[in-house]
Amino acid sequence: MLRWILGGLAALVVILAVAAYGPGALKAYKFVPTAPDPALMALYETVAEPERREVPNLHGAEDLEPGPDGRLYASLADGRIMVREMDGGWSEYANTNGRPLGLAFAPDGALFVADALKGLLRLEDDGAFDVWLADESEGGPLVFTDDLTVLSDGAVILTDASRRYGYGEYMTSLLEGEQTGVIYKVTAPDQYDVLAEGFGFINGVDHDPSTGRVFVNETWAGRVISLDPETGDYAVLIDGLPGYPDNLAFDEETGLIWIALPSQRSPQIESLHPNPFVKRLAWRWIQISGLPPFPPRPVMGMAVTAEGEPVHALYGPDDAPFGVTTVTPWRGQIWVAGLERDGVDAYAVPDRIQ
């Protein structure tokens, strides 16, 4: 009898080992982000309705960026970069023929684009894009070119969300809990330094022109960091966010940092992060039964001070399949759009948090 028991246990060990480490296994990592802060989630109580909805055929406006000319720019899923005139109406401004994500303007007015498929691009006067730093498919270092900001000296702070997974593979990155994101400083074509690395999907970035301080979202960690662009040293600005942060926008008029939260946090997935072996087994179950239910994805955004204190919480309807990846102040309203959403919406600035 003992032989049968030992044989059964040995067989079970082999089965679990093959499931966890055999062909097609998840390469799981230990990852322990700070849990969502209930006090921050409590800020989201009253649902606001948008003051305006614009052109639903603008699909996948991952980023919205106010330009130095006073107009609003949007990066679309089909490669187009659109511009909204001051009096309304959208028109095509440029086309990367890739997948533009982050947009930023240099002090000289030049438009820089973080294109997930092509890398870091600069729009030239003739309408063509110059590649400043290429995607790995073109021999460059970038894997998931995500967002950028351009400092007063013309240097570009660029995020490469993951060194393991490219555009469209973010769910596998989340399930693994991999932490390979990189922040680059790019000073000219093919001239760059690694400022900091080892992040769980490093994402939206902007800076305060008056201080030069850079703010960056670490998506899977649910936090925002404050970065010194000269040394790469950083500190946590706000942690325990109730959602996974995506893009952020610094508002020079108010000094506030607006954070887009396209999805609330997933307790099912995050409960697996501390134990990679269990996560590997869960991956096999997911392959059979599918992903766990997605958390709610209403319109969510938060504005914080440069010290990380919450000031506004934007909360809109949960009436679309996907949340918003950009929450941008422009002309007295908060404009929102998303990586996989249709259209662009504008909300009134929420009341200040008491």
VOPAGU-2260 file (C-alpha; in pm, 1 decimal, decimal comma):
REM VOPAGU-2260
SITE   aa  ch    i         X         Y         Z
SITE  MET   A    0       0,0       0,0       0,0
SITE  LEU   A    1     281,3     238,4      91,6
SITE  ARG   A    2     439,2     172,6    -250,0
SITE  TRP   A    3     113,2     275,8    -421,5
SITE  ILE   A    4      88,0     590,7    -212,8
SITE  LEU   A    5     447,2     687,1    -284,5
SITE  GLY   A    6     399,0     608,8    -651,2
SITE  GLY   A    7      88,0     826,3    -662,9
SITE  LEU   A    8     267,2    1113,2    -491,7
SITE  ALA   A    9     559,3    1081,4    -732,3
SITE  ALA   A   10     321,9    1088,5   -1029,4
SITE  LEU   A   11     148,2    1397,0    -886,2
SITE  VAL   A   12     482,5    1571,4    -844,3
SITE  VAL   A   13     573,8    1495,1   -1204,5
SITE  ILE   A   14     236,7    1622,6   -1329,4
SITE  LEU   A   15     267,3    1945,6   -1131,8
SITE  ALA   A   16     626,8    1994,5   -1244,5
SITE  VAL   A   17     534,0    1949,0   -1611,3
SITE  ALA   A   18     235,6    2180,5   -1570,4
SITE  ALA   A   19     446,6    2447,2   -1402,9
SITE  TYR   A   20     766,6    2421,1   -1607,0
SITE  GLY   A   21     689,4    2217,2   -1918,7
SITE  PRO   A   22     634,4    2341,9   -2274,7
SITE  GLY   A   23     411,2    2648,4   -2290,4
SITE  ALA   A   24     455,1    2725,6   -1921,3
SITE  LEU   A   25     421,2    3080,3   -1792,5
SITE  LYS   A   26     752,4    3240,7   -1693,5
SITE  ALA   A   27     616,3    3368,9   -1363,0
SITE  TYR   A   28     789,2    3621,5   -1137,1
SITE  LYS   A   29     741,3    3716,8    -775,5
SITE  PHE   A   30     582,1    4059,9    -765,1
SITE  VAL   A   31     429,9    4223,7    -458,4
SITE  PRO   A   32     278,6    4563,0    -543,9
SITE  THR   A   33     117,2    4772,8    -273,6
SITE  ALA   A   34    -249,9    4682,0    -236,9
SITE  PRO   A   35    -510,5    4938,3    -347,9
SITE  ASP   A   36    -565,7    5203,7     -83,6
SITE  PRO   A   37    -934,1    5193,8      24,8
SITE  ALA   A   38    -919,3    5564,9     101,7
SITE  LEU   A   39    -832,8    5637,6    -261,6
SITE  MET   A   40   -1107,5    5408,8    -394,1
SITE  ALA   A   41   -1356,2    5584,6    -164,5
SITE  LEU   A   42   -1299,4    5903,9    -365,8
SITE  TYR   A   43   -1492,1    5745,8    -654,0
SITE  GLU   A   44   -1856,7    5771,7    -550,1
SITE  THR   A   45   -2051,4    6006,1    -775,2
SITE  VAL   A   46   -2061,3    5924,5   -1146,3
SITE  ALA   A   47   -2032,3    6229,1   -1373,2
SITE  GLU   A   48   -2160,5    6247,7   -1729,4
SITE  PRO   A   49   -1945,3    6392,1   -2006,9
SITE  GLU   A   50   -2022,7    6745,0   -2117,2
SITE  ARG   A   51   -1952,4    6650,4   -2477,1
SITE  ARG   A   52   -1881,4    6342,4   -2688,8
SITE  GLU   A   53   -1686,9    6383,2   -3010,3
SITE  VAL   A   54   -1658,6    6188,1   -3335,7
SITE  PRO   A   55   -1695,0    5819,7   -3245,2
SITE  ASN   A   56   -1496,4    5718,7   -3556,7
SITE  LEU   A   57   -1179,4    5833,2   -3382,5
SITE  HIS   A   58   -1085,2    5484,1   -3264,4
SITE  GLY   A   59    -809,8    5412,7   -3016,3
SITE  ALA   A   60    -696,8    5764,3   -2923,2
SITE  GLU   A   61    -439,4    5632,7   -2676,4
SITE  ASP   A   62    -300,1    5977,3   -2597,2
SITE  LEU   A   63    -434,8    6331,5   -2612,9
SITE  GLU   A   64    -177,4    6610,4   -2614,7
SITE  PRO   A   65    -234,1    6988,0   -2617,2
SITE  GLY   A   66      -4,5    7145,3   -2874,0
SITE  PRO   A   67     191,1    7471,3   -2854,4
SITE  ASP   A   68     -48,9    7605,5   -3119,0
SITE  GLY   A   69    -344,1    7570,1   -2879,5
SITE  ARG   A   70    -491,8    7268,7   -3059,9
SITE  LEU   A   71    -548,3    6917,8   -2924,2
SITE  TYR   A   72    -371,4    6617,6   -3082,4
SITE  ALA   A   73    -469,8    6249,2   -3067,9
SITE  SER   A   74    -287,0    5926,3   -3161,3
SITE  LEU   A   75    -514,6    5668,9   -3327,7
SITE  ALA   A   76    -502,8    5291,7   -3369,9
SITE  ASP   A   77    -476,6    5314,4   -3749,8
SITE  GLY   A   78    -154,8    5518,8   -3737,5
SITE  ARG   A   79    -307,4    5861,5   -3787,1
SITE  ILE   A   80    -235,4    6156,9   -3563,4
SITE  MET   A   81    -540,1    6381,3   -3558,1
SITE  VAL   A   82    -575,6    6743,4   -3452,9
SITE  ARG   A   83    -881,6    6922,1   -3316,2
SITE  GLU   A   84    -925,2    7284,3   -3412,6
SITE  MET   A   85   -1009,2    7540,1   -3146,2
SITE  ASP   A   86   -1363,9    7579,0   -3282,0
SITE  GLY   A   87   -1421,8    7201,9   -3321,8
SITE  GLY   A   88   -1366,2    6956,0   -3603,7
SITE  TRP   A   89   -1088,3    6701,2   -3636,2
SITE  SER   A   90    -848,6    6656,3   -3927,4
SITE  GLU   A   91    -548,3    6437,1   -4004,5
SITE  TYR   A   92    -217,3    6595,9   -3909,6
SITE  ALA   A   93      27,8    6310,2   -3977,6
SITE  ASN   A   94      44,9    5932,0   -4009,1
SITE  THR   A   95     321,1    5710,0   -3870,6
SITE  ASN   A   96     185,1    5402,3   -4051,3
SITE  GLY   A   97     244,2    5223,3   -3722,7
SITE  ARG   A   98      75,4    5244,5   -3383,3
SITE  PRO   A   99     138,8    5586,4   -3227,7
SITE  LEU   A  100      91,6    5595,3   -2851,7
SITE  GLY   A  101     249,9    5884,9   -2660,6
SITE  LEU   A  102     275,0    6233,4   -2813,1
SITE  ALA   A  103     491,4    6522,8   -2693,3
SITE  PHE   A  104     610,1    6854,9   -2833,3
SITE  ALA   A  105     968,5    6979,3   -2805,3
SITE  PRO   A  106    1049,1    7338,4   -2704,6
SITE  ASP   A  107    1103,9    7419,6   -3074,5
SITE  GLY   A  108     752,3    7294,3   -3155,9
SITE  ALA   A  109     856,9    6964,8   -3315,3
SITE  LEU   A  110     625,2    6669,8   -3253,9
SITE  PHE   A  111     777,0    6353,8   -3107,4
SITE  VAL   A  112     587,6    6024,2   -3112,7
SITE  ALA   A  113     632,8    5702,8   -2916,8
SITE  ASP   A  114     518,9    5448,3   -3173,9
SITE  ALA   A  115     471,6    5097,7   -3032,2
SITE  LEU   A  116     572,0    4936,5   -3362,8
SITE  LYS   A  117     841,8    5173,9   -3488,7
SITE  GLY   A  118    1008,2    5336,8   -3189,5
SITE  LEU   A  119    1079,3    5700,7   -3107,2
SITE  LEU   A  120     990,9    5926,2   -3402,0
SITE  ARG   A  121    1029,4    6297,7   -3475,6
SITE  LEU   A  122     808,2    6469,0   -3732,1
SITE  GLU   A  123    1017,1    6671,1   -3976,6
SITE  ASP   A  124     915,8    6984,5   -4167,3
SITE  ASP   A  125     855,9    6785,3   -4485,9
SITE  GLY   A  126     595,4    6567,4   -4311,9
SITE  ALA   A  127     819,8    6259,2   -4286,6
SITE  PHE   A  128     914,3    6092,5   -3960,3
SITE  ASP   A  129    1277,4    6061,7   -3856,5
SITE  VAL   A  130    1355,2    5758,1   -3639,3
SITE  TRP   A  131    1544,6    5871,9   -3331,4
SITE  LEU   A  132    1546,8    5530,8   -3162,3
SITE  ALA   A  133    1424,4    5220,1   -3341,8
SITE  ASP   A  134    1215,9    4922,5   -3242,8
SITE  GLU   A  135    1407,8    4595,9   -3202,2
SITE  SER   A  136    1254,3    4471,5   -3528,3
SITE  GLU   A  137    1455,6    4746,1   -3698,8
SITE  GLY   A  138    1774,0    4686,9   -3503,0
SITE  GLY   A  139    1702,8    4924,8   -3215,9
SITE  PRO   A  140    1674,5    4861,3   -2842,0
SITE  LEU   A  141    1300,0    4924,1   -2798,7
SITE  VAL   A  142    1044,4    4647,6   -2743,4
SITE  PHE   A  143     727,3    4826,1   -2627,1
SITE  THR   A  144     775,8    5196,2   -2697,9
SITE  ASP   A  145     511,3    5361,2   -2483,9
SITE  ASP   A  146     525,6    5727,1   -2381,5
SITE  LEU   A  147     756,3    6027,2   -2371,8
SITE  THR   A  148     810,4    6383,4   -2262,9
SITE  VAL   A  149    1055,7    6637,9   -2402,7
SITE  LEU   A  150    1256,4    6847,5   -2155,0
SITE  SER   A  151    1352,0    7213,8   -2194,7
SITE  ASP   A  152    1695,8    7117,2   -2331,6
SITE  GLY   A  153    1540,3    6896,9   -2602,2
SITE  ALA   A  154    1621,5    6564,4   -2435,0
SITE  VAL   A  155    1347,8    6302,3   -2456,7
SITE  ILE   A  156    1248,4    6093,2   -2155,8
SITE  LEU   A  157    1108,5    5774,0   -2307,2
SITE  THR   A  158     943,9    5468,4   -2153,2
SITE  ASP   A  159     987,8    5116,4   -2290,5
SITE  ALA   A  160     707,9    4940,4   -2102,4
SITE  SER   A  161     851,9    4589,1   -2119,3
SITE  ARG   A  162    1168,3    4424,8   -2246,2
SITE  ARG   A  163     982,3    4092,4   -2281,9
SITE  TYR   A  164     653,1    4179,0   -2448,3
SITE  GLY   A  165     553,9    4410,6   -2728,6
SITE  TYR   A  166     234,2    4588,6   -2821,7
SITE  GLY   A  167     -79,5    4376,3   -2773,7
SITE  GLU   A  168      81,0    4140,7   -2519,5
SITE  TYR   A  169      24,6    4340,7   -2203,6
SITE  MET   A  170    -201,4    4079,7   -2039,3
SITE  THR   A  171      79,0    3820,5   -2046,6
SITE  SER   A  172     310,3    4080,7   -1894,5
SITE  LEU   A  173      59,4    4137,2   -1612,8
SITE  LEU   A  174       8,3    3765,7   -1550,0
SITE  GLU   A  175     382,5    3704,2   -1533,7
SITE  GLY   A  176     439,0    4000,9   -1306,9
SITE  GLU   A  177     755,7    4066,3   -1505,8
SITE  GLN   A  178     950,7    4381,1   -1422,1
SITE  THR   A  179    1165,9    4467,7   -1721,0
SITE  GLY   A  180    1044,5    4818,0   -1807,2
SITE  VAL   A  181    1309,9    5079,7   -1890,4
SITE  ILE   A  182    1324,2    5459,0   -1876,9
SITE  TYR   A  183    1557,1    5607,5   -2140,3
SITE  LYS   A  184    1699,4    5952,5   -2189,4
SITE  VAL   A  185    1745,9    6020,5   -2561,2
SITE  THR   A  186    1950,1    6326,5   -2658,8
SITE  ALA   A  187    1982,2    6277,2   -3036,5
SITE  PRO   A  188    1918,5    6004,6   -3295,8
SITE  ASP   A  189    2062,7    5677,6   -3159,4
SITE  GLN   A  190    2215,8    5856,7   -2860,5
SITE  TYR   A  191    2062,3    5740,9   -2536,4
SITE  ASP   A  192    2123,0    5638,4   -2176,9
SITE  VAL   A  193    1928,4    5408,6   -1947,7
SITE  LEU   A  194    1803,4    5628,5   -1662,7
SITE  ALA   A  195    1633,1    5354,0   -1462,0
SITE  GLU   A  196    1506,9    5000,6   -1519,4
SITE  GLY   A  197    1339,9    4700,8   -1358,0
SITE  PHE   A  198     980,9    4829,7   -1358,3
SITE  GLY   A  199     648,9    4646,0   -1378,4
SITE  PHE   A  200     529,1    4794,3   -1708,1
SITE  ILE   A  201     664,5    5150,2   -1700,7
SITE  ASN   A  202     418,4    5371,8   -1885,3
SITE  GLY   A  203     292,5    5731,8   -1894,6
SITE  VAL   A  204     543,2    6012,9   -1842,8
SITE  ASP   A  205     538,9    6392,9   -1822,6
SITE  HIS   A  206     740,3    6661,4   -1647,6
SITE  ASP   A  207     713,0    6992,0   -1465,4
SITE  PRO   A  208     891,4    7252,7   -1683,0
SITE  SER   A  209     950,4    7480,9   -1382,9
SITE  THR   A  210    1148,8    7221,1   -1185,9
SITE  GLY   A  211    1247,5    6967,3   -1452,4
SITE  ARG   A  212    1112,4    6687,7   -1232,8
SITE  VAL   A  213     974,4    6391,0   -1429,2
SITE  PHE   A  214     669,4    6187,5   -1325,7
SITE  VAL   A  215     618,7    5831,6   -1448,9
SITE  ASN   A  216     345,9    5567,0   -1405,3
SITE  GLU   A  217     445,9    5211,2   -1313,8
SITE  THR   A  218     131,1    5037,6   -1429,3
SITE  TRP   A  219     133,9    4691,0   -1270,8
SITE  ALA   A  220     260,9    4836,9    -941,8
SITE  GLY   A  221     -30,8    5081,4    -925,4
SITE  ARG   A  222     194,1    5374,1    -844,8
SITE  VAL   A  223     354,7    5693,7    -976,3
SITE  ILE   A  224     721,2    5777,1    -927,3
SITE  SER   A  225     905,2    6109,2    -931,7
SITE  LEU   A  226    1232,6    6093,9   -1125,7
SITE  ASP   A  227    1545,3    6308,0   -1147,5
SITE  PRO   A  228    1623,2    6318,9   -1524,1
SITE  GLU   A  229    1990,2    6389,3   -1459,3
SITE  THR   A  230    2070,8    6102,9   -1223,2
SITE  GLY   A  231    1785,1    5855,7   -1271,0
SITE  ASP   A  232    1717,0    5859,0    -897,0
SITE  TYR   A  233    1350,5    5826,6    -816,4
SITE  ALA   A  234    1104,4    5813,4    -528,7
SITE  VAL   A  235     744,6    5697,9    -501,3
SITE  LEU   A  236     503,5    5989,6    -547,3
SITE  ILE   A  237     177,3    5802,9    -479,5
SITE  ASP   A  238     119,1    5431,8    -422,2
SITE  GLY   A  239    -178,5    5201,2    -378,5
SITE  LEU   A  240    -377,0    5351,6    -664,2
SITE  PRO   A  241    -722,9    5193,9    -710,2
SITE  GLY   A  242    -652,3    5125,3   -1078,4
SITE  TYR   A  243    -366,3    5048,1   -1314,3
SITE  PRO   A  244    -226,9    5387,0   -1422,5
SITE  ASP   A  245    -157,8    5449,4   -1789,8
SITE  ASN   A  246     -80,0    5795,6   -1929,5
SITE  LEU   A  247     -35,4    6104,5   -1717,8
SITE  ALA   A  248     -42,1    6475,4   -1798,9
SITE  PHE   A  249     118,6    6763,4   -1611,3
SITE  ASP   A  250    -101,1    7074,9   -1608,0
SITE  GLU   A  251     121,4    7383,2   -1604,4
SITE  GLU   A  252    -167,9    7611,4   -1504,5
SITE  THR   A  253    -245,8    7428,1   -1180,9
SITE  GLY   A  254      73,2    7230,3   -1115,3
SITE  LEU   A  255    -133,2    6911,5   -1093,3
SITE  ILE   A  256     -50,2    6571,1   -1239,2
SITE  TRP   A  257    -349,5    6398,9   -1403,0
SITE  ILE   A  258    -335,8    6017,9   -1398,2
SITE  ALA   A  259    -551,4    5799,5   -1623,5
SITE  LEU   A  260    -674,3    5472,5   -1468,8
SITE  PRO   A  261    -809,6    5251,6   -1751,2
SITE  SER   A  262    -894,5    4958,5   -1525,0
SITE  GLN   A  263    -948,0    4894,2   -1158,3
SITE  ARG   A  264    -703,2    4651,3    -998,0
SITE  SER   A  265    -754,0    4274,2   -1033,0
SITE  PRO   A  266    -750,6    4099,5    -692,6
SITE  GLN   A  267    -759,7    3756,7    -861,3
SITE  ILE   A  268    -439,4    3816,0   -1056,8
SITE  GLU   A  269    -258,6    4011,3    -787,3
SITE  SER   A  270    -326,3    3740,7    -528,0
SITE  LEU   A  271    -109,6    3508,8    -740,8
SITE  HIS   A  272     190,0    3742,3    -773,2
SITE  PRO   A  273     365,9    3653,3    -444,9
SITE  ASN   A  274     387,2    3281,1    -538,0
SITE  PRO   A  275     528,0    3219,3    -887,4
SITE  PHE   A  276     475,5    2840,7    -867,4
SITE  VAL   A  277     105,0    2876,8    -793,1
SITE  LYS   A  278      84,7    3136,0   -1069,9
SITE  ARG   A  279     236,1    2889,9   -1316,1
SITE  LEU   A  280     -31,7    2632,8   -1226,1
SITE  ALA   A  281    -303,8    2896,2   -1249,0
SITE  TRP   A  282    -181,0    2977,0   -1600,7
SITE  ARG   A  283    -257,5    2620,4   -1708,5
SITE  TRP   A  284    -609,5    2658,9   -1571,1
SITE  ILE   A  285    -647,6    2992,3   -1748,7
SITE  GLN   A  286    -549,1    2823,5   -2076,0
SITE  ILE   A  287    -841,3    2585,2   -2027,0
SITE  SER   A  288   -1108,4    2808,2   -1873,5
SITE  GLY   A  289   -1000,7    3154,0   -1988,4
SITE  LEU   A  290    -899,6    3466,6   -1800,9
SITE  PRO   A  291   -1077,7    3561,7   -1479,1
SITE  PRO   A  292   -1343,7    3833,3   -1515,9
SITE  PHE   A  293   -1194,6    4171,6   -1591,5
SITE  PRO   A  294   -1229,8    4428,8   -1315,0
SITE  PRO   A  295   -1460,1    4726,7   -1377,3
SITE  ARG   A  296   -1333,2    4976,7   -1633,0
SITE  PRO   A  297   -1529,0    5298,8   -1588,8
SITE  VAL   A  298   -1387,1    5638,0   -1679,1
SITE  MET   A  299   -1138,1    5702,7   -1397,9
SITE  GLY   A  300    -872,2    5962,8   -1343,8
SITE  MET   A  301    -699,5    6134,8   -1053,9
SITE  ALA   A  302    -515,3    6464,2   -1016,2
SITE  VAL   A  303    -242,3    6487,7    -753,8
SITE  THR   A  304       1,1    6755,2    -645,6
SITE  ALA   A  305     375,8    6732,7    -702,6
SITE  GLU   A  306     387,9    6594,9    -347,7
SITE  GLY   A  307     139,5    6316,4    -430,2
SITE  GLU   A  308    -167,9    6457,8    -254,3
SITE  PRO   A  309    -499,3    6379,5    -432,3
SITE  VAL   A  310    -691,0    6691,4    -541,4
SITE  HIS   A  311    -949,7    6569,3    -795,5
SITE  ALA   A  312   -1106,5    6231,3    -875,3
SITE  LEU   A  313   -1273,3    6195,4   -1215,0
SITE  TYR   A  314   -1536,4    5920,1   -1227,8
SITE  GLY   A  315   -1744,4    5860,5   -1539,1
SITE  PRO   A  316   -1979,6    5590,7   -1666,0
SITE  ASP   A  317   -1887,1    5224,3   -1701,2
SITE  ASP   A  318   -2065,3    5212,6   -2037,9
SITE  ALA   A  319   -1786,4    5107,0   -2274,8
SITE  PRO   A  320   -1592,0    4781,4   -2316,1
SITE  PHE   A  321   -1264,1    4955,4   -2237,2
SITE  GLY   A  322   -1146,1    5224,5   -1998,5
SITE  VAL   A  323    -959,4    5549,0   -2068,4
SITE  THR   A  324    -582,7    5563,3   -2112,8
SITE  THR   A  325    -554,3    5941,3   -2121,7
SITE  VAL   A  326    -703,4    6207,7   -1894,3
SITE  THR   A  327    -590,2    6548,7   -2017,6
SITE  PRO   A  328    -680,9    6902,2   -1909,2
SITE  TRP   A  329    -748,6    7130,0   -2206,2
SITE  ARG   A  330    -939,6    7456,6   -2233,0
SITE  GLY   A  331   -1106,8    7428,5   -1893,5
SITE  GLN   A  332   -1227,1    7070,1   -1932,2
SITE  ILE   A  333   -1084,8    6722,4   -1877,8
SITE  TRP   A  334   -1059,9    6533,3   -2207,4
SITE  VAL   A  335   -1048,9    6154,0   -2210,2
SITE  ALA   A  336    -997,6    5876,1   -2465,8
SITE  GLY   A  337    -859,7    5524,5   -2469,7
SITE  LEU   A  338    -635,5    5271,1   -2640,7
SITE  GLU   A  339    -933,0    5060,1   -2748,6
SITE  ARG   A  340   -1222,6    5305,5   -2713,0
SITE  ASP   A  341   -1419,3    5493,1   -2974,3
SITE  GLY   A  342   -1436,1    5870,3   -2965,7
SITE  VAL   A  343   -1315,1    6145,5   -2735,4
SITE  ASP   A  344   -1513,5    6280,2   -2438,9
SITE  ALA   A  345   -1484,2    6596,2   -2232,1
SITE  TYR   A  346   -1580,4    6632,2   -1864,6
SITE  ALA   A  347   -1611,6    6923,8   -1628,1
SITE  VAL   A  348   -1323,1    6952,8   -1383,7
SITE  PRO   A  349   -1435,2    6754,9   -1075,7
SITE  ASP   A  350   -1481,0    6924,8    -740,7
SITE  ARG   A  351   -1176,2    6941,9    -518,1
SITE  ILE   A  352   -1134,6    6662,9    -267,6
SITE  GLN   A  353   -1217,0    6792,6      79,8
